[in-house]
Amino acid sequence: MRYTDLPLPDAPTLYVQTVGQGDDLVLLHGWGMHSGIWEDTVEALCDYYRVTILDLPGHGYSRDVTVGSTLRELTQAVAAAVPKTPAIWLGWSLGGLIAQRLAIDCPERMNKLILVGSSPCFVRRSDWPHAMELTVLHQFAASLNRDYRATMKRFLALEVHGSDHATEQLRVLRELVFQHGEPNCNVLRDGLQVLQDTDLRAELHHIRCSTLVLLGRRDNLVPPNAGVATCALLPNARSHTFEHAAHAPFFSHSQEFIEQLRWFLND
């Protein structure tokens, strides 16, 4: 079964689909999006891995699923919904925070960890300049109450800003964002709060598995120097920066992204 043949859910449960064969690989999307963002990645890897995708609680086909508003509650819900075998976990942005939380709390579930456009701390602090200003999140939170569709579109624009062919990428993302339905606004607000409050830096030394940190040189949400800084906190990590990408290198530079994944996964 190919990615595009996966059936739609028939009940208000967490949307999870698995395709392919081989070692388990779990893909976690970011804030406001859904698992459809991984289509190219799934197609490239499902002949070699058993790939599991899901819509996070409150997102996409999981819109009616609520599990609590904390990072740990999100992580527990995700961990309970996917195959229980040890897996390679790949998390983008907010999904990367969930993957880090799982790697800390349940190391037995983690064979390898891949973080894309993600770090242990998304908000700039006095001892962590490798992040966005708090005012950016506050602006998104305030605008959600006024017009969340417009807010989502502005967030997409920020994700691709500076990337090669940003105009075309933004057009495709805007077509894709509501393809699995509209996200739950309350969950979107909770997600922004998670991004604001979470700081996992003091716990990263517990992540012992091999880790790859992938960032875009033109990322406006997670600056590229966060890669080196994050790797310095991890016992077994390396980073790679996509020189012409922004926040979503798997989308804007899919071939180069897949090459990096295969190199890391086969190492």
C-alpha positions in Angstrom: 0.0 0.0 0.0 1.3 3.4 -1.0 1.0 6.6 1.0 -1.7 8.0 -1.3 -3.8 4.8 -0.9 -4.1 5.1 2.9 -7.7 5.1 4.1 -9.4 7.9 6.0 -10.3 7.4 9.6 -13.9 6.5 10.4 -13.9 7.5 14.1 -12.8 10.5 16.2 -9.6 8.8 17.4 -6.0 9.8 16.8 -5.3 9.5 13.1 -2.5 7.1 12.6 -1.4 5.2 9.5 1.5 2.8 8.8 2.8 1.9 5.4 5.9 0.0 4.2 8.2 -2.6 5.7 11.4 -2.7 7.6 12.6 -0.9 10.7 10.0 1.4 12.3 10.2 5.1 11.5 7.7 7.5 13.1 7.1 11.0 11.6 5.7 13.9 13.7 4.5 17.1 12.0 4.7 20.6 13.5 2.3 23.1 14.9 -0.9 23.8 12.9 -0.1 21.2 10.2 -0.9 17.5 9.7 0.7 14.3 8.5 0.0 15.1 4.8 3.1 17.3 4.9 5.2 14.1 4.9 4.0 12.7 1.6 7.3 13.0 -0.3 9.2 11.6 2.7 6.9 8.6 3.1 7.1 7.8 -0.6 10.9 7.9 -0.6 11.3 5.7 2.5 8.4 3.3 2.7 10.1 0.7 0.5 12.9 0.4 3.2 11.1 1.3 6.5 7.7 0.7 8.1 6.7 4.4 8.3 4.1 5.6 10.7 2.4 9.0 10.3 -0.1 10.6 12.5 -2.1 13.8 13.0 -1.3 15.2 16.4 -4.2 15.7 18.8 -6.4 18.6 17.7 -4.8 18.7 14.2 -6.1 17.5 10.9 -8.1 14.3 11.1 -7.4 14.2 14.9 -9.2 17.5 15.3 -11.7 16.1 17.8 -9.1 14.3 19.9 -8.0 16.3 23.0 -5.5 14.8 25.5 -4.4 17.8 27.7 -2.4 20.9 27.1 1.1 19.9 28.3 4.1 18.6 26.3 4.1 15.4 28.4 0.4 14.7 27.8 0.9 15.2 24.0 3.9 12.9 24.2 2.1 10.2 26.1 -0.8 10.3 23.6 1.5 9.9 20.7 3.5 7.1 22.3 0.3 5.2 23.0 -1.0 5.5 19.5 1.9 4.2 17.4 3.6 0.8 17.2 5.2 -0.1 20.6 8.4 -1.4 19.0 11.6 0.7 19.3 11.7 3.1 16.3 13.5 5.9 14.6 11.7 9.1 15.5 11.7 12.1 13.3 10.0 15.3 14.6 9.6 18.6 12.9 9.3 21.8 14.9 6.7 21.1 17.7 6.9 17.4 16.7 10.6 17.6 17.5 9.8 18.7 21.1 7.5 15.7 21.4 10.2 13.4 20.1 12.8 14.9 22.6 10.4 14.4 25.5 9.8 10.8 24.5 13.6 10.2 24.1 14.1 11.5 27.6 11.2 9.7 29.3 11.2 6.4 27.3 14.6 5.8 25.9 13.7 2.2 25.2 11.3 3.4 22.5 14.1 5.3 20.6 16.5 3.7 18.2 17.6 7.0 16.6 16.3 10.6 16.8 16.0 13.2 14.0 15.1 16.8 14.8 14.0 19.0 11.9 13.7 22.8 12.5 13.5 22.0 16.2 15.5 22.6 19.4 15.0 22.1 23.1 14.0 25.7 23.6 12.0 27.7 21.0 12.0 31.1 22.9 15.1 33.3 23.3 16.4 33.5 26.8 19.4 35.3 28.3 21.5 32.1 28.1 19.9 30.8 24.9 20.0 33.3 22.0 19.4 30.6 19.4 15.6 31.1 19.2 12.7 33.4 18.3 11.6 36.4 20.3 8.8 35.8 22.7 6.8 38.6 21.1 6.5 36.5 17.9 4.5 33.8 19.7 2.5 36.4 21.5 1.5 38.0 18.2 0.4 34.6 16.8 -1.6 33.8 19.9 -3.4 37.2 19.8 -4.2 36.9 16.1 -5.6 33.4 16.5 -8.6 34.9 18.4 -9.3 37.3 15.5 -8.9 35.2 12.4 -7.1 31.9 12.8 -7.2 31.1 9.1 -5.3 34.3 8.3 -3.0 33.5 11.2 -2.2 30.1 9.8 -1.4 31.6 6.4 1.0 34.1 8.0 2.7 31.3 9.9 3.2 29.4 6.7 4.7 32.5 5.1 7.1 32.7 8.0 8.0 29.0 7.6 9.2 29.5 3.9 10.4 33.1 4.1 13.9 33.2 2.6 13.9 29.8 1.1 14.5 29.2 -2.6 11.2 29.4 -4.6 9.4 30.6 -1.5 6.4 32.0 -3.4 5.6 28.6 -5.0 6.2 26.8 -1.8 3.8 29.1 0.0 1.2 28.5 -2.6 1.4 24.7 -2.2 1.5 24.9 1.6 -1.7 27.0 1.6 -3.4 24.4 -0.5 -2.2 21.7 1.9 -2.8 23.2 5.3 -6.5 22.5 5.6 -6.4 19.3 3.5 -7.1 17.1 6.6 -9.7 19.6 7.9 -9.4 22.6 10.1 -7.4 22.3 13.4 -8.9 22.9 16.8 -8.2 26.6 17.8 -7.9 25.8 21.5 -5.3 23.2 20.7 -3.4 25.7 18.5 -3.3 28.1 21.4 -2.1 25.3 23.7 0.6 24.4 21.2 1.9 28.0 21.2 2.0 27.8 25.0 4.0 24.6 24.9 6.5 26.3 22.5 6.7 29.2 24.8 7.1 27.3 28.1 9.2 24.3 27.2 13.0 24.3 27.9 14.5 20.8 27.8 18.1 21.8 27.8 18.8 20.5 31.3 17.5 17.1 30.3 19.1 16.5 27.0 22.0 14.6 28.5 19.6 11.7 29.1 19.2 11.2 25.3 21.8 8.6 24.5 20.7 7.5 21.1 22.3 8.7 17.9 20.7 12.0 17.0 20.7 14.2 13.8 19.7 17.8 14.0 18.6 19.3 10.6 18.1 23.1 10.2 17.7 25.6 7.4 20.2 28.4 7.1 17.3 30.8 6.4 15.0 29.6 9.1 13.3 32.5 10.9 11.8 30.4 13.7 14.7 28.2 14.7 18.0 29.9 13.8 20.7 27.6 12.3 23.1 28.2 15.1 20.6 26.3 17.3 21.9 23.1 15.6 25.4 23.4 17.0 24.2 24.6 20.4 21.7 21.6 20.6 24.3 19.1 19.6 26.6 20.4 22.4 24.0 19.3 24.9 23.5 15.8 23.5 25.9 13.0 24.1 25.7 11.5 20.6 24.6 14.1 18.0 25.6 15.8 14.7 23.9 18.5 12.7 23.5 19.5 9.1 22.3 22.9 7.7 20.5 23.2 4.4 22.0 26.4 3.0 19.0 27.5 0.9 16.2 26.3 3.1 14.0 27.9 5.8 11.9 26.1 8.4 10.7 23.1 6.3 13.7 21.7 4.4 11.9 18.4 3.8 9.4 20.3 1.8 11.5 22.9 0.0 14.6 20.7 -0.6 13.2 17.2 -0.5 15.9 15.4 -2.4 18.7 16.8 -0.3 16.7 16.1 2.8 16.2 12.4 1.8 19.9 12.1 1.1 20.7 13.3 4.6 18.2 10.9 6.1 19.5 7.9 4.2 23.1 8.8 5.2 22.2 9.0 8.8 19.9 6.0 8.9 22.4 3.8 7.2 25.3 4.9 9.4 
